[in-house]
Amino acid sequence: MIQLKRRAELEVMAEAARVNREALDAVAAAVAPGVTTAELNGIAEDAILSRGGRPAFKGYQGASATPFPGTLCTSVNEVVVHGIPDERPLADGDIVSIDIGTFFRGFAADQARTFAIGDVSEEARRLIAATERSLEAGIAAAQAGNRLGDVSAAIQGVVEAEGFWVVREFVGHGIGRAFHEDPEVPNLGRAGTGPVLRPGLVLAIEPMVTTRSTRVIVLDDGWTAPTADGSLAAHVEHTVAITEDGPWVLTAKDRVPASAAAPRR
């Protein structure tokens, strides 16, 4: 069932998103060759806890038999999503997708960015840029009165125009008091289809893109999801509220004030 949020609830979600974004900013400042993803995980956890939040991923059960052990998902190179932080140092030429989630005052926020480590290939740079542009297109389509398929189609159109592949196996989602709510948000689809986007709906829009047409598999740890053929993957994400005045990107640093953007209900 799709849950619509009241104005006061959106304002709390904006605070959760601020905590989450500031923690990701702290991680971003530390990303460099030689740094381990375990070190980045510690930075994120400290940043969330010091701001009164709770890491949303740590201990999350999901479909795996093993709860997720990290505050971050750190997905390096061919790993699409759900990489587990470890002691491997990031190396020059790697790309790493960092996904972070926070609970704050009973509401969740979710965000991801993909980082280039040092001197990466031109293909990797193009992949990251195309993935970011596809997220921008999806957000632009997240207008009240549009349909969910408009968001999906906008993302797919940008990705495929660049010659890349939209991941089929994982999708975005609604978000609110629960980390995963209805509806699912695929990154491909047909415009004009799916549920109508109504003010108060909050979506985690998260394109996952690979350099080639490939399957995504899950390793024996129950979480790590690489491409089957080793092709590179990128993942970016924002938490976005549908309002009467347009999409409110809660996890963006520069966003219109809640008083102007939140739905008048």
C-alpha positions as CSV (number, residue, x, y, z in Angstrom):
1,M,0.0,0.0,0.0
2,I,1.4,3.4,-1.0
3,Q,1.8,5.7,2.0
4,L,1.4,9.5,1.5
5,K,3.1,11.8,4.0
6,R,1.7,14.9,5.6
7,R,3.6,18.1,5.5
8,A,4.9,17.7,9.0
9,E,6.1,14.2,8.2
10,L,8.0,15.5,5.1
11,E,9.7,18.1,7.2
12,V,11.0,15.3,9.6
13,M,12.1,13.3,6.5
14,A,14.0,16.4,5.4
15,E,15.9,16.3,8.7
16,A,16.6,12.6,8.3
17,A,17.9,13.3,4.8
18,R,20.1,16.1,6.1
19,V,21.7,13.7,8.6
20,N,22.2,11.1,5.9
21,R,23.6,13.6,3.4
22,E,26.1,15.1,5.9
23,A,27.3,11.6,6.7
24,L,27.8,10.8,3.0
25,D,29.7,14.2,2.7
26,A,32.0,13.1,5.5
27,V,32.7,9.8,3.6
28,A,33.2,11.7,0.3
29,A,35.9,13.8,1.9
30,A,37.8,10.7,2.9
31,V,37.5,8.7,-0.4
32,A,41.0,8.3,-1.9
33,P,43.4,5.6,-3.1
34,G,44.7,3.6,-0.1
35,V,41.6,4.1,2.1
36,T,39.7,1.0,2.9
37,T,35.9,0.7,2.7
38,A,35.9,-0.4,6.3
39,E,37.5,3.0,7.2
40,L,34.8,4.8,5.2
41,N,32.2,2.7,7.0
42,G,33.5,3.8,10.4
43,I,33.4,7.5,9.3
44,A,29.8,7.1,8.2
45,E,28.6,5.4,11.3
46,D,30.3,8.0,13.6
47,A,28.7,10.8,11.5
48,I,25.2,9.4,11.7
49,L,25.3,8.6,15.4
50,S,26.8,11.9,16.4
51,R,23.8,13.6,14.7
52,G,21.3,11.6,16.6
53,G,20.5,9.2,13.7
54,R,20.6,5.4,13.4
55,P,22.3,3.5,10.5
56,A,19.5,2.0,8.5
57,F,21.5,-0.7,6.8
58,K,23.3,-2.2,9.8
59,G,21.5,-5.4,10.9
60,Y,19.0,-5.1,8.0
61,Q,17.8,-8.6,7.2
62,G,16.3,-8.3,3.7
63,A,16.1,-11.5,1.7
64,S,19.5,-12.8,2.9
65,A,19.8,-15.2,5.8
66,T,22.5,-13.0,7.2
67,P,21.8,-9.4,8.5
68,F,23.8,-6.8,6.6
69,P,26.9,-6.0,8.7
70,G,27.8,-2.5,7.6
71,T,26.5,1.1,7.9
72,L,27.5,1.6,4.2
73,C,27.1,-0.5,1.1
74,T,30.4,-0.1,-0.7
75,S,30.3,-1.6,-4.2
76,V,33.6,-1.5,-6.0
77,N,34.0,-1.8,-9.8
78,E,31.8,-4.7,-11.1
79,V,29.7,-4.8,-7.9
80,V,26.3,-3.1,-8.6
81,V,24.9,-2.9,-5.0
82,H,25.2,-4.2,-1.5
83,G,29.0,-4.5,-1.3
84,I,30.1,-5.2,2.3
85,P,32.8,-2.9,3.7
86,D,36.1,-4.6,4.2
87,E,39.9,-4.1,4.6
88,R,40.7,-3.9,0.9
89,P,42.2,-0.5,0.1
90,L,40.7,1.4,-2.8
91,A,43.2,1.6,-5.7
92,D,43.9,4.2,-8.4
93,G,41.5,3.4,-11.3
94,D,38.7,1.9,-9.1
95,I,35.2,3.2,-9.0
96,V,33.1,2.7,-5.8
97,S,29.4,3.2,-5.3
98,I,28.6,4.2,-1.7
99,D,25.0,3.8,-0.5
100,I,24.0,5.1,2.9
101,G,20.7,5.0,4.8
102,T,19.6,6.7,8.1
103,F,16.7,6.6,10.5
104,F,16.0,9.8,12.3
105,R,13.0,10.6,14.5
106,G,11.1,7.6,13.0
107,F,11.7,8.3,9.4
108,A,14.3,7.0,6.8
109,A,16.5,8.6,4.2
110,D,18.5,6.9,1.4
111,Q,21.2,8.2,-0.9
112,A,24.0,6.9,-3.1
113,R,26.9,8.3,-5.1
114,T,29.6,6.7,-7.3
115,F,33.1,8.0,-6.9
116,A,36.1,7.7,-9.3
117,I,39.3,6.8,-7.4
118,G,42.3,8.6,-8.9
119,D,42.8,8.2,-12.6
120,V,39.9,6.1,-14.0
121,S,39.2,5.0,-17.5
122,E,37.2,7.2,-19.9
123,E,34.5,4.5,-20.0
124,A,34.2,4.6,-16.2
125,R,33.8,8.4,-16.3
126,R,31.2,8.2,-19.0
127,L,29.3,5.6,-17.0
128,I,29.2,7.6,-13.9
129,A,28.2,10.8,-15.8
130,A,25.4,9.0,-17.6
131,T,24.1,7.4,-14.4
132,E,24.0,10.8,-12.7
133,R,22.2,12.3,-15.7
134,S,19.7,9.5,-15.7
135,L,18.9,10.3,-12.0
136,E,18.4,13.9,-12.9
137,A,16.0,12.9,-15.7
138,G,14.1,10.6,-13.3
139,I,13.7,13.4,-10.7
140,A,12.5,15.9,-13.3
141,A,9.8,13.4,-14.3
142,A,8.7,13.0,-10.7
143,Q,5.9,15.5,-11.0
144,A,2.5,15.3,-9.3
145,G,0.0,13.9,-11.8
146,N,2.6,12.0,-13.8
147,R,2.8,8.3,-13.5
148,L,5.6,6.1,-12.1
149,G,6.4,4.8,-15.6
150,D,7.3,8.4,-16.6
151,V,10.2,8.3,-14.0
152,S,11.3,4.9,-15.1
153,A,11.2,5.7,-18.8
154,A,13.1,8.9,-18.3
155,I,15.9,7.1,-16.6
156,Q,16.0,4.3,-19.2
157,G,16.1,6.8,-22.1
158,V,19.2,8.6,-20.8
159,V,21.1,5.4,-20.0
160,E,20.4,3.7,-23.4
161,A,21.1,6.8,-25.4
162,E,24.6,6.6,-23.9
163,G,25.0,3.0,-24.9
164,F,24.8,1.6,-21.4
165,W,22.6,-1.0,-19.7
166,V,19.9,-0.5,-17.1
167,V,20.0,-3.1,-14.3
168,R,16.8,-5.2,-14.2
169,E,17.4,-7.2,-11.0
170,F,17.2,-4.3,-8.5
171,V,14.9,-1.3,-8.3
172,G,14.2,1.9,-6.3
173,H,11.4,2.0,-3.7
174,G,9.0,4.1,-1.7
175,I,10.4,5.2,1.7
176,G,9.1,6.7,4.9
177,R,8.6,5.1,8.3
178,A,9.8,1.9,6.8
179,F,13.0,1.9,4.7
180,H,11.3,0.0,1.9
181,E,7.7,0.9,1.1
182,D,5.5,0.6,-1.9
183,P,5.8,1.3,-4.8
184,E,8.8,-0.3,-6.4
185,V,10.6,2.1,-8.8
186,P,12.1,0.3,-11.8
187,N,14.7,2.0,-13.8
188,L,13.1,1.1,-17.1
189,G,9.5,1.2,-18.2
190,R,6.9,2.8,-20.4
191,A,5.8,6.4,-19.9
192,G,2.2,6.8,-19.0
193,T,1.9,3.6,-17.0
194,G,1.9,2.7,-13.4
195,P,0.5,4.5,-10.3
196,V,-0.2,8.2,-10.4
197,L,2.4,10.3,-8.5
198,R,0.5,12.1,-5.8
199,P,1.7,14.8,-3.4
200,G,3.1,13.3,-0.2
201,L,4.6,10.2,-1.9
202,V,8.3,9.8,-1.2
203,L,10.5,7.7,-3.5
204,A,14.1,6.5,-3.3
205,I,15.0,6.9,-7.0
206,E,18.2,5.0,-7.7
207,P,19.5,4.2,-11.2
208,M,21.9,1.2,-11.4
209,V,23.7,1.1,-14.6
210,T,26.3,-1.2,-16.2
211,T,28.6,-0.8,-19.2
212,R,27.3,-3.8,-21.0
213,S,24.2,-5.9,-21.2
214,T,24.6,-8.4,-18.4
215,R,22.9,-10.3,-15.6
216,V,23.5,-9.4,-11.9
217,I,24.2,-12.2,-9.5
218,V,24.4,-12.5,-5.7
219,L,27.5,-14.0,-4.1
220,D,27.5,-16.6,-1.3
221,D,27.6,-13.9,1.4
222,G,23.9,-13.3,0.5
223,W,24.5,-9.6,-0.3
224,T,27.3,-8.6,-2.7
225,A,25.7,-8.3,-6.2
226,P,28.3,-8.1,-9.0
227,T,27.7,-8.2,-12.8
228,A,28.0,-11.7,-14.2
229,D,30.5,-10.7,-16.8
230,G,32.7,-8.4,-14.7
231,S,31.5,-5.2,-16.5
232,L,31.6,-2.0,-14.5
233,A,28.6,-0.7,-12.6
234,A,27.5,2.7,-11.2
235,H,24.7,3.5,-8.7
236,V,23.4,6.9,-7.7
237,E,20.3,7.8,-5.6
238,H,18.3,10.6,-4.0
239,T,15.3,10.5,-1.7
240,V,12.6,12.6,-3.5
241,A,9.2,13.8,-2.2
242,I,6.4,14.5,-4.7
243,T,4.8,17.9,-4.0
244,E,2.3,20.1,-5.7
245,D,5.2,22.5,-6.5
246,G,7.4,19.9,-8.1
247,P,9.9,17.2,-6.8
248,W,11.5,18.0,-3.5
249,V,15.0,16.3,-3.4
250,L,15.3,15.8,0.3
251,T,18.8,14.5,0.2
252,A,20.1,17.4,-2.0
253,K,22.2,20.0,-0.3
254,D,20.4,22.9,-2.0
255,R,16.7,22.4,-1.9
256,V,13.7,24.7,-1.7
257,P,12.4,25.4,1.9
258,A,9.9,23.0,3.2
259,S,7.4,25.8,3.7
260,A,7.4,26.4,-0.1
261,A,7.8,22.9,-1.4
262,A,5.8,20.6,0.9
263,P,2.3,19.7,-0.2
264,R,-0.5,21.8,1.2
265,R,-2.8,19.2,2.7
